[in-house]
Amino acid sequence: MRKSVCFKKFLILTAALILMMLCVPLGVQAQSVGDVNNDGTIDAVDALQVIRHAVRQKTLNSDQYAIADVTKNNAINSADALEILQYSVGRIDSFDTVTVNDYGTTEYTILKKGSWGVDVSDWQPSDINWTTAKNAGVSFAFLRTSYGWPTCPRATGEQDENFETYYTNARAAGVQVGVYHYSWARSTDEAIAEANYVLSILNGRDLDLPVVFDIENSYQSALGKATYTAMCVAFCKTIEAAGYDAMIYSYYSMLESVLDFSQVDAYDIWMAHFADTTDFPYRYDIWQYSSSAVVSGMGSGNIDVSRLMRDFTIIKDTTLKTTAVTEDVQATVTVIESEAPAPESEDTSEPVGENVMGSWRNE
């Protein structure tokens, strides 16, 4: 009997020691970035401590200061409090940041990590299981509406075969949706024609994310920085005149070399750079970091994946227009394009096959 009592006491003491081992490290281990009050969680209380320090109602000690400086700019202010709040509610998944130059003049910090998603077209299966994809972590999808435009003199543009199915099923699964158009444009007039074609396909549909101008062909960059930029502005102005947000997509080298960022400050940028890290020197709002991912519910592989670098406001405007662009848009882009030197020669051949996101079809 005595041995039994001693054994029970031993079990109780052992259990107590295990509990102490589980709990004590929260107070003695190195604090996590953002956990200002060192309670093991990152929440609104930590953000409040940062704000109180910023307005001089409270002074953080040196250890707390380093942990509260989540923006890593050697200052404690409301920006740190905001990021802590965003982290606490799952809006961002890391405090990792990267500082870049905005047009070579001012510096600012953007999130290096964020929600991830995909872009798809009829190069992918039509029967994507969007619920499975969402459960695998897909929070957003950009769907291709179209390529070219129906009256293109070089080839007939068409609506993407899977767009209608993707739009219905992705939204039903709760995946945030944006769209993209694969451009064939060689002038601002053609970019406007493409934008109006996209608007006719959308026909007033609600979107959660922007309408994207995918402009990535070599013959487009060969037109020069002024014309390339003017085409982007023409497309984006037409889209935004209809109530949507607009975005420009291309890959790292093309955006860096032929997009005049001083002319597109009003529009979001989606940059493709297939790498673990990127040193892109300008602002970007979405980073496409791979074209060969395998995502559950989306077939055998080769899926484009991207990360949001900031939060996007949900766009819902039911008074959308699908009419031709207004004259003031054309007047604006003409000023930009007039600065372009004439290209030495025009490549009249049409590329066939798949580029970074889109595809050309000569049918």
N, C-alpha and C positions, 0 to 999 in steps of 0.2 A: 504493500500500500504506500509506504514512504517513497519507494522508488518511483511509483506512479505520480505522486504529487510533485516530486522534484523534476520529473520529465515534463510535466505540464508547465511548471514555472520556466523551464528551459525554453519550451516552445513559445511562451508568452514573451520572454526576453528577446528571443531571436526575432520574433515578429516585430517587436518594438524597434529593434536595431535596424531592420530592413526598412521600416517606415521612415526612420530618421535619415537613413542613407538616401532615400528617395526625395525627402523634403529639403534637407539641409543644403544641397548644392545650389538650390535656387537663390540662396542668400550669399553664397561664397564664390560661386563660379563667375567667370567673366560675363558681364552683362551683354545682352543682345543689343545691337544697334536699334534705337527707338524705344527701348524699355527704360525710360528715364527714371521711374520710381523703383526699378529693380524688383518687381513683383512677379516676374515670370510671364507676363502678358504685355502685349503692345496694344493699347486701347486709347480711348478719349481722355483718360486720366493723364496719360503721358503727354498727349497734345496740350492739355490744359497747363501742365507744368511748364512746357516750352513757352506758351503764350504769357504766362505769369512772369517768366524770366525776361521775355522780350519787352514787357511793359514795366519792368523793374518792381514788380510786386514780390518777386522771389529771386534768390540768387542760387544758381546751380553750382555745385562744386566742380572741380576739374574733371573728375571721372564722368559725372553726369553731363557736363558740357560736351565732351567728346561723343557720348552716346546720343545726345540730342541733336547733334549736327548731322542729320541724315542727308542733307544736300551737299555735305563735304565742302563748304565754302568758307569755313572758319568764322562763321557768324550764326547766331541763334535768332531766328525770326519767324514770322508767320508761315513762310515757305516750308520750314521744317515741321511745324505743327500740321500743316495741310497734308504733307506726305505721310506723316504718322497716322492721321485720320484715314487717308486713302488706303493705307496698308491694313488698318484695323478692320475695315469693312470689305477687304478683298478687291479693291479697285486696282491695286498694283501688287505684284508678288515679290518685289525686291526693292531695296534702297540703292541698288547699283545704279550709277549714273555715268554719263559721258558728257563732257563739255566740248562744244564745237563753236566755230566762228560763224556768225550770222552775216553773210555777205562780206566777211573780212573786217567787220568793224566792231560789233558788239558780241560779247560772249553770253551764252545762256546754257542752261542745263536741261537735258531731256532724260526721260526714263529709258534705261537700257533694256528693261524687261517689262512685259505687259501681257495682256490677254493674247492668245494666239488663235489663228484661224487659217482658212484655206481660200484658194480661188479655183474655180472649176468652169469647164466648158464641155462641149460635146466630144472632146477628147477623152473625157472620163465617162464611166458608166451612167446610164440614165436612171438606174434604179438605186442610187445612193441611199443608204439607210441613215437618214439625218439624225435620228434619235440615238443610234449607236455612235455616230460620229460626235455628237454633243457629249454623250457620256464619256467618250474618250478624251474630251478636253477642248473640242472645237467650239469656240464661243462666237465666231463670226464667219461669214462666207461672202466672197465677192463672186457674183455670177456673171458670165459673159452674156450680154444681151445680143451682140451682133459684131460683124466685121464689115468694113467698107460701108457702102450705101447703095441702094438699088439702082440709081442712075449713074453710077460711076462709069466713065467712058472706057476704062481699061479692063474692068471685070465687074461682075454683078455681086454686090454685097448682099448679105442675107442675115436674118435673125438666127441666133444660135438654136439648134434643134432641141437642146435640153433646157432652155431658159424657163419656159413655162412650168415644167415639172419641178425643176430645182427651186424656183421661187415659191411655189405652193408648199412643197414638202419641207423645205428648210424653215420657213416661217412657222409652219405647223409644229415643228419640233422645238421651236423656241430659239433657233439660231439667228443672230442678228445678220441682216442682209444688206449688202451694197451691190453695185453692178459695175461692170467695166465694158468698154467698147474698144475693139482692136482696130487701130486706125490705118487707113490707106491714104490719108490726106497728103497732098503736096502743096496746098495753098490754104489761106484762111477761109476762102469761100468753100472749099471742100471740107475743112474742119467744121464749119457751121452746118453744112449739109449732113455730116455725120452726127453732130449733136442733135439736130432736129429728127433724124432717123431714130436715135435712141429714145427721144421723148415720145415719139409715136408708138414705140414698142412698150414703153412704160405705161403710157396712157393713164397717168394719174396715180399709179401705184404708190403705196407707202414704202419708204426705205428707212433703214436704221443707220446706214452709212452712206458715204458719198457716191456720186456717179463718176467713174474714173475714165480718163482719156489715156489709153494705152498706146503710146507713141514711141516705138522702139526700132523701126526699120532703118537700115543704113542710108537708104536714099533720102529719108527724112532728115537725118542729121547732116547729110551732104548739102542740104539747102542753106545751111549756115545758122548761126545763133539767132539772128533777128527774125528770120522767117520761122524757124522751129519754135521759138518762143511765142511769136504772134499766132501761130496755129493753136498752141496750147491756150493762150488767152481767149481766142475766138471760141473755141469749144467750151471752155469753162464759163465764159460770160453767158453764152447761150443757155447752158444748163442752169446756171444760177438765176437767170431771168425767169426760168420756169419754176422756181421754188425749191430746187434741190441744192445741196452742197456739191462742189466739184473738186476733183483731185486729178493730179498728173502722175502717171506711172511711166517709168523706164528704168533701165539698169544704170548702175553706178557711173560708168565711164561716159555714157551719153548725157546723163543729167549734169555731170560735172563739166563737160566740155561744151555743150551747146544750149543748155537752158540758162537764160538770164534770170537769175533768182531775184534780182531787184524789180522785175516786172511781174512776178507771180506771188508776191507776198500774201495776197488775199486767198490763195488756193492751197489745199493740202498737197503734200508730196508723198508718193509711195516709191521707195527706192529698192531695187533688187540688187543684192550682193550676196552671193551664195558662199557664206563663210561663217565661222563661229563668232567672229568679231568683225566690226567694220570701223573704218576711219573716214567715212564719208564726211567731207568738210563743210557741208551745208545742212540746213534744216531738213528734217524728214519726219513724217508723222506715222508712217508704217514702214517696216523693214521686212522685205521678203528675203528670207535667209536660206531657203532650200527649195529645190524643185524635184526632189526625189524621196519625199517622206512616204512612209506607209502609215495610213490612218484607218483605224477600224471603221468598217461600214462603207468604205470608199474604194473598194477594189483592191488590186494586188500591189499598188504602189505608184511611184512617180507623181505624187501630189505636191503642188506648190503650197508652202506654208509660210506664214508671216506673223509678225508681232505688232500689235498696236503700241505706239510710243506715247500716246496720250489718250485721254478720254474723249469720245466723240458724242456730241449732242444728238439725241435721236431726232431725226428729221421727219416730220409728218405734215405735209402741206397738201390739202385736197383740192386746192384751186390752181392746179398746175396747168400751164399752157403748152400746146404742142404746135403752135403756129411758127412762121418763119421768124428769124432773129430780127430785132429792131435795128434801125439804121445807126443808132448811137453805138451799138456794139461794133459794127463794121467800121465805123469811123475811128473808134479807139484802136482797133487792131491794125488798121491801115497805117497809123502813125508809127507803130512799132515795126511793121514789116518794111516800111519805106527805107529803113536804115540798112537793109540787107543788100550785100553785093550780089550781082547775078552769078549763079553757079556756072562753073566753067563748062560743064556738059551735063545733060540730064540722062539718068539711067531710066530707060523706058521699060526695062524688063521687070516682070513681076516675080518676086520670090515665092517659092512654093514650099510648103511644109510648116513646121511648127517652130516659132521663135521662143522667147522667154515665156510669154503667156498666151499668145494668140496663134492664129493659123491663117494662112492665105489659101484661098481656094479658087481655082480658075475653072468654073463650071459653065 
